[in-house]
Amino acid sequence: MARSPSPGSPSRGRQPARQAPSRTPSESRSRSSSYSRSRPRSYSRSPARSYSRSRLRSPSRTRYKRSYRSRTRSDSRSPMRHSDSRLRSRSVTPSQSRSRPSSPLPAKRQRQDFYDSRRNRRRSPRPRALPDVDRRRAHERARQAENRPEPEVKPFDPKEEYQRLLNLRSGGTYVPPARLRALQSQMVEKNSQEYQRLAWENLKKGINGLINKVNKANIREIVQEIFNQNLVRGRGLFARSIMRAQGASLPYTPIYAAIAAIINTKLPQIGELLVARLVIQFRKAYRRNDKPICISSTMFLAHLCNYQIAHEIIALQLLHLLLERPTDDSVEIAVGFMKEVGAFLSKVSSAAHNGVYERFRAILHEAQLEPRTQYMIETLFLVRKNDYKDNPEVAEELDLVEEDDQITHMIGLDDELVGQDNLNVFRFDPEYDENEEKYKAIRDEILGGDEDDDETGSESGDSEGSSEDEAPGGPVSEQKKMEIQDMTNKNLVNLRRTIYLTIRSSMDFEECCHKLLRIKLVEGQEIELVNMIIECCSQEKIYSKFYGLVAERFCKINRFWRLKFMEAFTTYYDTIHRYETNKIRNIAIFFGHVLATDAMPWDVLACVHLNEDETNASSRIFLKIIFQSIVEEIGMKALIERFNDPNKQGFFEGLFPRNDPVDTRFSIHFFTAIGLGAVTEPLREFLSKAMELAKAQTSSDH
């Protein structure tokens, strides 16, 4: 499109352009405005060039620009602007639009106008809300709002609030401690389910918090605080919490085992529940091939065996299961378990301990495992060589329980166990107050008195003591005098009947020991259990090894039963002349088995004085059968080594007397007659030297 030159510019040799027909100002204004709106904007000029030209604008052009802006604003304000522009644009013919000159405003100004309109549009206030068109509906809504009843504000009910918190979709929600205390303070009825639920939550939090913060330094204080919690009601929570804590931190396993050992002495049902749950956990993990759970369970069981909470039979069963079909994982678990329990097994059952290491040696020689596993077995042999110095049975700072006070639970790996998972869940207790009072009495007996009594004891102790001193013959002493004692021994007869039926109804010695240990015995009745075992053995026509294994197991459980069997040996040796020959034989073989397996120390033979004056036919038969049965089990060489042990020569002075040549000859003749003359070689040498010395003295006298 050719642009018409300005009036003052030369034509450069061409014909002058046709002049446009004259138009009125309104028509030219409408045409220019419609053309500027229909024409696309161009942004060909650079900002630098536009800026340089804008600075050279003339005043006339500035005035023209202002007038143009005012016209566009007035057009934009008119409501019929769009319709007028359409009419105006339609009035222009195509020929006129083609021959129409360019917009009087440059592209720079068009852009500026566009940006100004955008800016004004942003700064314009938000449109107001439309008025309500239907006034009738508005009045109706207002009337209904006035007549609508206000919602009733119910008074705050702590039970409903707590029940609402518990019945959420997640099964409960976190309640801040202050709000929880406020709810609990408003719940006065202890027989309500909400109050017991709050007490259950507090019990759970208390047990978890105490177990999580225990260590070697504060274990004594933590145990006392644990006893302040209701462990009878929360024994399931305690077992679950201590198992979770041990699984999360394996190095703290000895500490958790020490806590379990202390609580087991006072509440044995908690120790039994803990061992049963650990065995069940190991079974499940072993079936699922869950190696971390197997490692944590076996480590905890190992330390429970060290504290004599669990019997060593479960340790041997675990090792047999892991080493029967060895794999890399099973051998690794067995090596870790043996490191923890090896020191205990070496003392309690040396034969089984050596058998386990023989199995490890066979696995190592087969060389079917990875080099890493073989190296672990070699490391285990090195630990055994060093006598488990880095893995002691019980650490000194954690040795808080006397061996005689500990209660051992006979739980096997193949027994039918019940984990009692219902103890982990809250259950409403209709006799809540009575059970709380019962545990309070148990706690006072364990801890030595109630805390409240301790606080007031110092104030009222003197007055109570003075009143007791003033009235020694009061109603308390009369009540003590009126206590009835059963002199008919009916309870003793019932106890013997129970023990006899238990022994006869057992399939094997392990089951028998497990059942006998569960019998509740009053202090002083333990010797009756030992005597009944021996009496049942003597009643057999032929000796049964069943009774010897039972006695061996009892002697190896703890030192208490070992001392009871030693006491029984002394008693039966002194009264052996009252029994028939068959009974003497059975009892002698019984004690011979116990001595041969080292279940009972050989110090018990100190009560035997082998001479003609202090023995009779029954006692000599008894000793003969004992020593012959020992030789059958351990051999002559081992028997000679036992008798020649320099540390035990003081206990064998009665068997091999050296103070009188007559008694010496009697002992030599006795052992030679029963086929054990080899054990008297040192005694023969002593007798020959004594005879030579006596001859030398007689010759010197003459």
C-alpha positions as CSV (number, residue, x, y, z in Angstrom):
1,M,0.0,0.0,0.0
2,A,1.5,3.4,-1.0
3,R,1.7,6.0,1.6
4,S,0.8,9.6,0.6
5,P,3.7,12.0,1.0
6,S,3.5,14.9,3.4
7,P,2.4,18.3,1.9
8,G,5.8,19.8,2.2
9,S,7.9,17.0,0.8
10,P,9.0,16.9,-2.9
11,S,7.6,14.3,-5.3
12,R,11.0,13.1,-6.5
13,G,10.1,13.2,-10.2
14,R,6.8,11.3,-9.9
15,Q,3.3,12.5,-10.3
16,P,1.7,14.0,-7.3
17,A,-0.6,11.6,-5.4
18,R,-4.4,11.9,-5.6
19,Q,-5.7,13.9,-2.7
20,A,-8.2,12.1,-0.5
21,P,-11.8,13.4,-0.6
22,S,-12.6,15.8,2.1
23,R,-14.5,14.3,5.1
24,T,-16.2,15.7,8.1
25,P,-14.3,15.5,11.5
26,S,-16.8,13.1,13.0
27,E,-16.6,10.7,10.0
28,S,-12.9,10.8,9.9
29,R,-12.8,10.1,13.6
30,S,-15.1,7.2,13.4
31,R,-13.3,5.7,10.5
32,S,-9.9,6.1,12.1
33,S,-11.1,4.6,15.4
34,S,-12.7,1.6,13.6
35,Y,-9.6,1.1,11.5
36,S,-7.3,1.2,14.4
37,R,-9.3,-1.4,16.2
38,S,-9.5,-3.7,13.2
39,R,-5.9,-3.3,12.2
40,P,-3.4,-5.7,13.9
41,R,-0.8,-4.1,16.1
42,S,2.9,-4.4,15.0
43,Y,5.8,-4.4,17.4
44,S,8.6,-4.1,14.8
45,R,10.3,-1.1,16.4
46,S,12.9,-1.7,19.0
47,P,12.6,0.0,22.5
48,A,15.8,2.0,22.0
49,R,14.6,3.5,18.7
50,S,11.1,4.3,20.1
51,Y,12.7,6.0,23.2
52,S,14.9,8.2,21.1
53,R,12.0,9.3,18.9
54,S,9.7,10.0,21.8
55,R,12.1,12.5,23.2
56,L,11.9,14.6,19.9
57,R,8.1,14.9,19.9
58,S,6.7,18.3,19.1
59,P,4.2,20.0,21.3
60,S,1.6,19.7,18.7
61,R,1.9,15.9,18.6
62,T,1.6,15.8,22.4
63,R,-1.5,17.8,22.4
64,Y,-2.9,15.5,19.6
65,K,-2.1,12.5,21.8
66,R,-4.0,13.9,24.8
67,S,-7.0,14.8,22.7
68,Y,-7.0,11.3,21.3
69,R,-6.9,9.7,24.7
70,S,-9.8,11.8,25.9
71,R,-11.8,10.7,22.9
72,T,-11.0,7.0,23.5
73,R,-12.0,7.3,27.1
74,S,-15.2,9.0,26.3
75,D,-16.0,6.2,23.8
76,S,-15.2,3.5,26.3
77,R,-17.5,5.1,28.9
78,S,-20.5,5.1,26.5
79,P,-22.7,2.0,26.8
80,M,-23.3,1.8,23.1
81,R,-19.7,1.9,22.1
82,H,-19.6,-1.6,20.7
83,S,-22.8,-1.4,18.7
84,D,-21.8,2.0,17.2
85,S,-18.4,0.7,16.2
86,R,-20.0,-2.2,14.5
87,L,-22.4,0.1,12.6
88,R,-19.6,2.3,11.7
89,S,-17.4,-0.5,10.5
90,R,-20.3,-1.8,8.4
91,S,-20.7,1.6,6.7
92,V,-17.2,1.5,5.3
93,T,-17.1,-0.1,1.8
94,P,-14.3,-2.5,0.8
95,S,-12.9,0.0,-1.6
96,Q,-12.8,2.6,1.0
97,S,-11.1,0.3,3.5
98,R,-8.4,-0.6,1.0
99,S,-7.7,3.0,0.0
100,R,-7.9,4.2,3.7
101,P,-4.7,5.8,4.9
102,S,-2.8,4.4,7.9
103,S,-3.7,5.1,11.5
104,P,-2.7,8.6,12.6
105,L,-1.0,7.0,15.7
106,P,2.2,5.0,15.4
107,A,2.7,1.5,16.8
108,K,4.4,2.9,19.9
109,R,1.4,4.9,20.9
110,Q,-0.9,2.0,20.2
111,R,1.1,-0.2,22.5
112,Q,1.0,2.4,25.2
113,D,-2.7,2.7,25.0
114,F,-3.1,-1.1,25.3
115,Y,-0.9,-1.2,28.4
116,D,-2.8,1.8,29.9
117,S,-6.1,0.0,29.4
118,R,-4.7,-3.2,31.1
119,R,-3.4,-1.2,34.0
120,N,-6.7,0.6,34.5
121,R,-8.6,-2.7,34.4
122,R,-6.4,-4.1,37.2
123,R,-6.8,-1.0,39.4
124,S,-10.6,-1.0,39.0
125,P,-12.5,-2.0,42.1
126,R,-14.1,-5.4,42.4
127,P,-17.7,-5.6,41.3
128,R,-20.2,-5.3,44.0
129,A,-22.6,-8.1,45.0
130,L,-25.7,-8.2,42.9
131,P,-28.8,-7.2,44.8
132,D,-31.4,-9.8,45.6
133,V,-33.9,-9.7,42.7
134,D,-36.7,-11.7,44.3
135,R,-37.7,-9.7,47.4
136,R,-40.4,-12.1,48.5
137,R,-38.0,-15.0,48.8
138,A,-35.6,-12.7,50.7
139,H,-38.3,-11.8,53.3
140,E,-39.2,-15.5,53.6
141,R,-35.7,-16.5,54.3
142,A,-35.3,-13.8,56.9
143,R,-38.6,-14.9,58.6
144,Q,-37.5,-18.6,58.7
145,A,-34.2,-17.6,60.2
146,E,-35.9,-15.7,63.0
147,N,-38.3,-18.6,63.7
148,R,-35.6,-21.3,63.6
149,P,-34.9,-22.6,67.1
150,E,-31.4,-22.2,68.5
151,P,-29.4,-25.5,69.0
152,E,-29.3,-26.7,72.6
153,V,-25.9,-26.6,74.2
154,K,-25.4,-29.8,76.1
155,P,-23.3,-29.8,79.3
156,F,-19.8,-31.3,79.0
157,D,-19.8,-35.0,79.7
158,P,-16.3,-36.5,80.2
159,K,-17.5,-40.0,79.5
160,E,-19.0,-39.1,76.1
161,E,-16.0,-37.1,75.2
162,Y,-13.6,-39.9,76.0
163,Q,-15.8,-42.4,74.2
164,R,-15.9,-40.2,71.2
165,L,-12.1,-40.0,71.1
166,L,-11.8,-43.8,71.3
167,N,-14.4,-44.5,68.6
168,L,-12.6,-42.6,65.9
169,R,-11.8,-44.3,62.6
170,S,-8.1,-44.7,63.6
171,G,-9.1,-46.6,66.8
172,G,-8.1,-43.8,69.1
173,T,-6.4,-40.5,69.0
174,Y,-3.7,-38.7,70.9
175,V,-5.0,-36.8,74.0
176,P,-2.8,-34.2,75.5
177,P,-1.7,-35.0,79.1
178,A,-3.4,-31.9,80.5
179,R,-6.7,-32.8,78.9
180,L,-6.3,-36.5,79.8
181,R,-5.8,-35.5,83.5
182,A,-8.9,-33.2,83.3
183,L,-11.0,-36.0,81.9
184,Q,-9.8,-38.5,84.5
185,S,-10.4,-36.0,87.4
186,Q,-14.0,-35.7,86.3
187,M,-14.5,-39.5,86.2
188,V,-15.0,-40.5,89.8
189,E,-16.7,-43.8,89.4
190,K,-14.0,-46.5,89.4
191,N,-16.4,-49.2,88.2
192,S,-17.1,-47.4,85.0
193,Q,-15.5,-48.6,81.8
194,E,-14.1,-45.2,80.9
195,Y,-12.2,-44.9,84.2
196,Q,-10.7,-48.3,83.8
197,R,-9.8,-47.6,80.2
198,L,-7.9,-44.4,81.3
199,A,-6.2,-46.4,84.1
200,W,-5.2,-49.0,81.4
201,E,-3.7,-46.4,79.2
202,N,-1.7,-44.9,82.1
203,L,-0.5,-48.4,83.0
204,K,0.7,-49.0,79.4
205,K,2.5,-45.7,79.2
206,G,4.1,-46.1,82.6
207,I,5.5,-49.6,81.8
208,N,6.7,-48.5,78.4
209,G,8.4,-45.4,79.8
210,L,10.2,-47.2,82.6
211,I,11.5,-50.0,80.3
212,N,12.7,-47.5,77.7
213,K,14.8,-45.5,80.2
214,V,16.4,-48.4,82.1
215,N,20.2,-48.9,82.1
216,K,22.9,-50.4,84.3
217,A,23.1,-47.3,86.5
218,N,19.5,-46.9,87.4
219,I,18.2,-50.5,87.2
220,R,17.6,-50.7,90.9
221,E,15.4,-47.6,91.0
222,I,13.6,-48.6,87.8
223,V,12.7,-52.0,89.2
224,Q,11.1,-50.4,92.3
225,E,9.1,-48.1,90.0
226,I,8.0,-51.1,87.9
227,F,6.7,-52.9,91.0
228,N,4.6,-49.8,91.7
229,Q,2.7,-50.5,88.5
230,N,0.1,-53.2,88.6
231,L,2.1,-56.0,87.0
232,V,-0.5,-58.7,87.7
233,R,-3.0,-56.8,85.6
234,G,-0.4,-55.6,83.1
235,R,1.8,-58.7,82.8
236,G,0.9,-59.0,79.1
237,L,1.9,-55.4,78.6
238,F,5.2,-55.9,80.4
239,A,6.1,-59.0,78.4
240,R,5.3,-57.2,75.1
241,S,7.1,-54.0,76.0
242,I,10.3,-55.7,77.2
243,M,10.3,-57.9,74.0
244,R,9.9,-54.9,71.8
245,A,12.6,-53.0,73.6
246,Q,15.0,-55.9,73.4
247,G,14.4,-56.4,69.7
248,A,15.1,-52.7,69.1
249,S,18.3,-52.6,71.1
250,L,20.2,-55.9,71.3
251,P,23.1,-54.6,73.4
252,Y,20.7,-53.9,76.2
253,T,19.6,-57.6,76.4
254,P,21.5,-58.4,79.6
255,I,19.8,-55.4,81.3
256,Y,16.3,-56.6,80.3
257,A,17.1,-60.1,81.3
258,A,18.2,-58.8,84.8
259,I,14.9,-57.0,85.1
260,A,13.0,-60.1,84.2
261,A,15.1,-62.2,86.7
262,I,14.2,-59.8,89.5
263,I,10.5,-59.8,88.7
264,N,10.5,-63.6,88.2
265,T,11.6,-64.1,91.8
266,K,8.5,-62.3,93.1
267,L,6.0,-62.9,90.3
268,P,6.9,-66.2,88.6
269,Q,3.9,-66.1,86.2
270,I,5.5,-63.1,84.5
271,G,8.7,-65.0,83.8
272,E,6.9,-68.0,82.5
273,L,4.8,-65.8,80.2
274,L,7.9,-64.1,78.9
275,V,9.7,-67.4,78.1
276,A,6.6,-68.8,76.5
277,R,6.1,-65.8,74.2
278,L,9.8,-65.8,73.2
279,V,9.6,-69.5,72.2
280,I,6.4,-68.8,70.2
281,Q,8.1,-65.8,68.6
282,F,11.1,-67.9,67.6
283,R,8.9,-70.6,66.1
284,K,7.1,-68.1,63.9
285,A,10.2,-66.4,62.8
286,Y,11.9,-69.7,62.1
287,R,9.0,-70.8,59.8
288,R,9.0,-67.4,58.0
289,N,12.9,-67.4,57.7
290,D,12.9,-64.1,59.6
291,K,16.5,-63.9,60.5
292,P,16.5,-60.6,62.6
293,I,13.6,-61.9,64.8
294,C,15.4,-65.3,65.3
295,I,18.6,-63.5,66.4
296,S,16.8,-61.3,68.9
297,S,14.7,-64.2,70.3
298,T,17.6,-66.5,70.7
299,M,19.8,-63.8,72.4
300,F,17.0,-63.1,74.9
301,L,16.5,-66.8,75.6
302,A,20.2,-67.2,76.1
303,H,20.3,-64.5,78.8
304,L,17.2,-65.9,80.4
305,C,19.0,-69.2,80.6
306,N,22.0,-67.5,82.2
307,Y,19.8,-66.0,84.9
308,Q,18.1,-69.5,85.3
309,I,14.7,-68.2,84.3
310,A,14.6,-70.7,81.5
311,H,16.0,-74.2,81.8
312,E,19.1,-75.3,79.8
313,I,17.0,-77.9,78.0
314,I,15.6,-75.2,75.8
315,A,19.1,-74.0,74.9
316,L,20.1,-77.5,73.9
317,Q,16.9,-77.9,71.8
318,L,17.5,-74.7,70.0
319,L,21.1,-75.7,69.1
320,H,19.9,-79.1,68.0
321,L,17.3,-77.5,65.7
322,L,19.8,-75.0,64.2
323,L,22.6,-77.4,63.7
324,E,20.6,-80.5,62.5
325,R,20.5,-79.2,58.9
326,P,23.1,-76.5,58.9
327,T,22.7,-73.5,56.6
328,D,24.6,-70.2,56.6
329,D,21.9,-68.4,58.5
330,S,21.2,-71.2,61.0
331,V,24.9,-71.6,61.8
332,E,25.2,-67.9,62.2
333,I,22.3,-67.8,64.7
334,A,23.7,-70.8,66.5
335,V,27.2,-69.2,66.8
336,G,25.7,-66.0,68.3
337,F,23.5,-68.0,70.7
338,M,26.5,-70.2,71.8
339,K,28.6,-67.1,72.5
340,E,25.9,-65.9,75.0
341,V,25.0,-69.2,76.6
342,G,28.3,-71.1,76.3
343,A,29.7,-70.1,79.7
344,F,26.4,-71.3,81.4
345,L,26.3,-74.6,79.6
346,S,30.0,-75.3,80.4
347,K,29.1,-75.2,84.1
348,V,25.7,-76.8,84.1
349,S,26.1,-79.5,81.4
350,S,29.7,-79.9,80.3
351,A,29.0,-83.1,78.3
352,A,26.3,-81.3,76.2
353,H,28.6,-78.3,75.9
354,N,31.3,-80.5,74.4
355,G,28.9,-82.2,72.1
356,V,27.8,-78.9,70.6
357,Y,31.3,-78.0,69.8
358,E,31.9,-81.4,68.2
359,R,29.0,-80.7,65.9
360,F,30.5,-77.3,65.1
361,R,33.8,-79.0,64.3
362,A,32.1,-81.5,62.0
363,I,30.3,-78.7,60.1
364,L,33.6,-76.9,59.7
365,H,35.3,-80.0,58.3
366,E,32.5,-80.5,55.8
367,A,33.3,-77.1,54.3
368,Q,29.9,-76.7,52.6
369,L,29.3,-73.3,54.0
370,E,30.5,-69.9,52.9
371,P,34.0,-68.7,54.1
372,R,32.3,-66.0,56.2
373,T,30.3,-68.6,58.2
374,Q,33.4,-70.8,58.6
375,Y,35.3,-67.9,60.0
376,M,32.5,-67.3,62.5
377,I,32.8,-70.9,63.7
378,E,36.6,-70.5,64.1
379,T,36.0,-67.3,66.1
380,L,33.6,-69.3,68.3
381,F,36.3,-71.8,69.1
382,L,38.7,-69.0,70.0
383,V,36.0,-67.6,72.4
384,R,35.8,-71.0,74.0
385,K,39.6,-71.2,74.3
386,N,39.5,-67.9,76.2
387,D,36.9,-69.2,78.6
388,Y,34.2,-66.7,77.5
389,K,36.0,-63.7,79.0
390,D,34.2,-61.3,76.7
391,N,30.9,-63.1,77.2
392,P,30.4,-63.8,80.9
393,E,27.5,-65.7,82.2
394,V,26.2,-62.7,84.3
395,A,27.9,-59.3,84.5
396,E,29.0,-58.2,88.0
397,E,26.9,-55.1,88.0
398,L,23.8,-57.0,86.9
399,D,24.2,-59.9,89.4
400,L,21.2,-58.8,91.5
401,V,19.5,-62.1,92.3
402,E,20.6,-64.9,94.6
403,E,20.8,-68.3,92.9
404,D,18.6,-69.9,95.6
405,D,15.8,-67.3,95.0
406,Q,15.5,-67.8,91.3
407,I,12.7,-69.9,89.9
408,T,13.4,-71.9,86.8
409,H,10.6,-72.7,84.3
410,M,10.7,-76.0,82.4
411,I,9.5,-74.9,79.0
412,G,10.5,-76.9,75.9
413,L,10.8,-75.9,72.3
414,D,8.1,-78.5,71.3
415,D,5.6,-77.9,74.1
416,E,2.1,-76.6,73.4
417,L,2.3,-73.0,74.6
418,V,-0.3,-70.3,74.9
419,G,0.9,-66.7,74.4
420,Q,-2.1,-65.3,76.2
421,D,-2.5,-62.4,73.7
422,N,-5.7,-61.4,75.4
423,L,-3.6,-59.9,78.2
424,N,-2.5,-57.1,75.8
425,V,-6.0,-55.8,75.2
426,F,-8.1,-53.8,77.7
427,R,-10.9,-55.7,79.3
428,F,-13.5,-54.4,81.8
429,D,-13.0,-55.8,85.3
430,P,-16.1,-55.8,87.5
431,E,-13.9,-56.4,90.6
432,Y,-11.5,-53.6,89.8
433,D,-11.2,-52.2,93.3
434,E,-10.7,-55.6,95.0
435,N,-8.0,-56.6,92.5
436,E,-6.2,-53.3,93.0
437,E,-6.2,-53.8,96.8
438,K,-4.8,-57.3,96.3
439,Y,-1.9,-56.1,94.2
440,K,-1.3,-53.2,96.7
441,A,-0.9,-55.9,99.4
442,I,1.5,-57.8,97.2
443,R,3.5,-54.6,96.4
444,D,3.8,-53.8,100.0
445,E,5.1,-57.2,100.7
446,I,7.7,-57.0,97.9
447,L,8.8,-53.4,98.6
448,G,8.6,-53.6,102.3
449,G,5.7,-51.4,103.0
450,D,3.4,-48.9,101.4
451,E,4.7,-45.5,100.4
452,D,2.0,-43.8,102.4
453,D,2.9,-45.8,105.4
454,D,6.6,-44.9,105.0
455,E,5.7,-41.2,105.0
456,T,3.6,-41.4,108.2
457,G,5.6,-44.1,109.8
458,S,8.2,-41.8,111.3
459,E,5.4,-39.7,112.9
460,S,3.4,-42.5,114.5
461,G,6.2,-45.1,115.0
462,D,7.2,-44.0,118.4
463,S,3.6,-44.0,119.8
464,E,2.9,-47.4,118.3
465,G,6.1,-48.8,119.7
466,S,5.3,-47.5,123.2
467,S,1.8,-48.9,123.1
468,E,3.1,-52.3,122.1
469,D,5.6,-52.2,124.9
470,E,3.0,-51.2,127.4
471,A,0.6,-54.0,126.5
472,P,2.5,-57.2,125.6
473,G,-0.4,-59.4,126.4
474,G,-3.0,-57.6,124.2
475,P,-5.3,-59.0,121.7
476,V,-2.5,-59.6,119.1
477,S,-0.6,-62.0,121.3
478,E,-3.8,-63.8,122.3
479,Q,-4.6,-64.2,118.6
480,K,-1.2,-65.7,118.0
481,K,-1.8,-68.2,120.9
482,M,-5.1,-69.2,119.4
483,E,-3.6,-70.3,116.1
484,I,-4.6,-74.0,115.3
485,Q,-1.9,-76.3,114.2
486,D,-2.6,-79.5,112.3
487,M,-0.8,-82.3,114.1
488,T,-2.3,-85.2,112.1
489,N,0.1,-84.7,109.1
490,K,-2.9,-84.7,106.7
491,N,-1.3,-82.1,104.5
492,L,1.9,-84.1,104.3
493,V,0.1,-87.3,103.3
494,N,-1.8,-85.4,100.6
495,L,1.5,-83.9,99.3
496,R,3.1,-87.4,99.1
497,R,0.1,-88.7,97.3
498,T,0.3,-85.8,94.8
499,I,4.0,-86.4,94.2
500,Y,3.6,-90.1,93.7
501,L,0.7,-89.7,91.2
502,T,2.7,-87.1,89.3
503,I,5.7,-89.4,89.0
504,R,3.6,-92.3,87.9
505,S,1.7,-90.4,85.3
506,S,4.7,-88.9,83.5
507,M,5.9,-90.3,80.2
508,D,9.5,-89.3,80.5
509,F,11.8,-87.7,83.1
510,E,11.6,-84.2,81.5
511,E,7.8,-84.1,81.8
512,C,8.1,-85.4,85.4
513,C,10.5,-82.7,86.4
514,H,8.3,-80.1,84.8
515,K,5.3,-81.3,86.7
516,L,7.1,-81.7,90.0
517,L,8.5,-78.1,89.9
518,R,5.0,-76.8,89.4
519,I,3.8,-78.3,92.7
520,K,3.5,-75.6,95.4
521,L,5.6,-76.5,98.3
522,V,5.6,-74.9,101.8
523,E,9.0,-74.0,103.2
524,G,10.5,-77.1,104.7
525,Q,8.6,-79.6,102.4
526,E,11.3,-79.7,99.7
527,I,13.0,-82.7,101.4
528,E,9.7,-84.6,101.1
529,L,9.9,-84.3,97.3
530,V,13.4,-85.7,97.3
531,N,12.5,-88.6,99.6
532,M,9.5,-89.5,97.5
533,I,11.6,-89.7,94.4
534,I,14.1,-92.1,96.1
535,E,11.2,-94.1,97.7
536,C,9.6,-94.6,94.3
537,C,12.9,-95.7,92.9
538,S,13.4,-98.2,95.7
539,Q,9.9,-99.7,95.1
540,E,10.8,-100.9,91.6
541,K,11.7,-104.5,91.1
542,I,14.5,-103.6,88.7
543,Y,16.3,-100.2,88.8
544,S,14.8,-97.7,86.3
545,K,17.1,-95.1,84.9
546,F,14.1,-92.7,84.9
547,Y,14.6,-91.8,88.6
548,G,18.3,-91.2,88.2
549,L,17.7,-88.7,85.3
550,V,15.0,-86.9,87.4
551,A,17.5,-86.6,90.3
552,E,20.2,-85.4,87.9
553,R,17.9,-82.8,86.5
554,F,16.9,-81.5,89.9
555,C,20.5,-81.3,91.1
556,K,21.5,-79.3,88.0
557,I,18.6,-76.8,88.2
558,N,20.1,-74.9,91.1
559,R,22.2,-75.4,94.2
560,F,19.2,-75.7,96.6
561,W,18.1,-79.0,95.2
562,R,21.7,-80.2,95.1
563,L,22.0,-79.6,98.8
564,K,18.7,-81.4,99.4
565,F,19.9,-84.5,97.6
566,M,23.3,-84.4,99.5
567,E,21.3,-84.3,102.7
568,A,19.2,-87.3,101.5
569,F,22.4,-89.3,100.7
570,T,23.7,-88.8,104.3
571,T,20.3,-89.8,105.7
572,Y,20.0,-92.9,103.6
573,Y,23.6,-94.0,104.3
574,D,22.9,-93.8,108.0
575,T,19.6,-95.8,107.8
576,I,20.4,-98.1,104.9
577,H,20.3,-101.2,107.3
578,R,16.5,-100.7,107.5
579,Y,15.9,-101.6,103.8
580,E,15.8,-104.9,102.0
581,T,18.5,-106.0,99.6
582,N,16.6,-105.1,96.5
583,K,15.8,-101.6,97.8
584,I,19.4,-101.2,98.8
585,R,20.5,-102.0,95.3
586,N,18.1,-99.6,93.6
587,I,19.0,-96.7,96.0
588,A,22.7,-97.4,95.5
589,I,22.5,-97.4,91.7
590,F,20.4,-94.2,92.0
591,F,23.1,-92.3,93.9
592,G,25.8,-93.9,91.7
593,H,24.3,-92.4,88.6
594,V,24.0,-88.9,90.3
595,L,27.7,-89.1,91.3
596,A,28.9,-90.3,87.9
597,T,27.2,-87.5,86.1
598,D,28.7,-84.9,88.5
599,A,25.2,-83.7,89.3
600,M,26.0,-84.1,93.0
601,P,29.5,-83.2,94.2
602,W,31.8,-86.0,95.5
603,D,32.2,-84.1,98.8
604,V,29.2,-86.0,100.0
605,L,31.4,-89.1,100.5
606,A,33.0,-87.4,103.5
607,C,30.3,-89.0,105.7
608,V,31.6,-92.5,104.8
609,H,34.1,-94.0,107.3
610,L,35.3,-97.3,105.9
611,N,36.3,-99.4,108.8
612,E,35.0,-102.4,110.7
613,D,33.5,-100.5,113.6
614,E,31.5,-97.9,111.7
615,T,30.1,-100.1,108.9
616,N,27.8,-103.0,108.7
617,A,26.8,-105.5,106.0
618,S,24.1,-103.3,104.5
619,S,26.3,-100.2,104.3
620,R,29.1,-102.2,102.7
621,I,26.7,-103.6,100.1
622,F,25.5,-100.1,99.5
623,L,29.0,-98.7,98.9
624,K,29.9,-101.7,96.8
625,I,27.0,-101.2,94.4
626,I,27.6,-97.4,94.3
627,F,31.2,-97.7,93.2
628,Q,30.5,-100.5,90.7
629,S,27.8,-98.5,89.0
630,I,30.2,-95.5,88.8
631,V,32.8,-97.7,87.1
632,E,30.2,-98.9,84.6
633,E,29.4,-95.3,83.6
634,I,32.7,-93.5,83.7
635,G,35.3,-96.3,83.7
636,M,38.1,-97.3,86.1
637,K,40.6,-94.6,84.8
638,A,38.2,-91.7,85.5
639,L,37.4,-93.1,89.0
640,I,41.1,-93.3,89.9
641,E,41.5,-89.7,88.7
642,R,38.7,-88.6,90.9
643,F,40.1,-90.3,94.0
644,N,43.6,-89.0,93.3
645,D,42.5,-85.4,92.9
646,P,44.6,-83.4,95.3
647,N,41.8,-80.8,95.9
648,K,39.5,-83.5,97.2
649,Q,41.7,-85.6,99.3
650,G,40.2,-84.3,102.5
651,F,36.8,-85.7,101.6
652,F,38.2,-89.2,101.0
653,E,39.9,-89.6,104.3
654,G,37.1,-91.8,105.5
655,L,37.2,-94.0,102.4
656,F,41.0,-94.4,102.5
657,P,42.0,-94.1,106.2
658,R,45.7,-93.7,107.0
659,N,45.6,-93.0,110.8
660,D,45.4,-96.7,111.7
661,P,47.0,-99.6,109.8
662,V,44.1,-101.9,110.7
663,D,41.6,-99.5,109.0
664,T,44.0,-99.1,106.1
665,R,44.1,-102.9,105.5
666,F,40.3,-103.1,105.9
667,S,39.8,-100.4,103.2
668,I,42.3,-102.2,100.9
669,H,40.6,-105.5,101.4
670,F,37.2,-104.0,100.7
671,F,38.1,-102.4,97.4
672,T,40.0,-105.5,96.3
673,A,37.1,-107.7,97.1
674,I,34.7,-105.7,95.0
675,G,37.1,-105.6,92.0
676,L,38.4,-102.1,92.5
677,G,41.8,-102.8,93.9
678,A,43.5,-100.3,91.4
679,V,42.1,-97.4,93.4
680,T,44.1,-98.5,96.5
681,E,47.5,-98.3,94.9
682,P,48.5,-95.1,96.8
683,L,47.1,-96.6,100.0
684,R,49.2,-99.7,99.5
685,E,52.3,-97.6,99.0
686,F,51.5,-95.7,102.2
687,L,51.0,-98.9,104.1
688,S,54.3,-100.5,102.9
689,K,56.2,-97.3,103.9
690,A,54.5,-97.3,107.2
691,M,55.4,-101.0,107.8
692,E,59.0,-100.3,106.9
693,L,59.1,-97.3,109.2
694,A,57.7,-99.4,112.0
695,K,60.3,-102.2,111.4
696,A,63.1,-99.6,111.4
697,Q,61.8,-98.2,114.7
698,T,61.6,-101.7,116.3
699,S,65.1,-102.6,115.2
700,S,66.5,-99.4,116.5
701,D,64.8,-100.0,119.9
702,H,66.4,-103.4,120.1
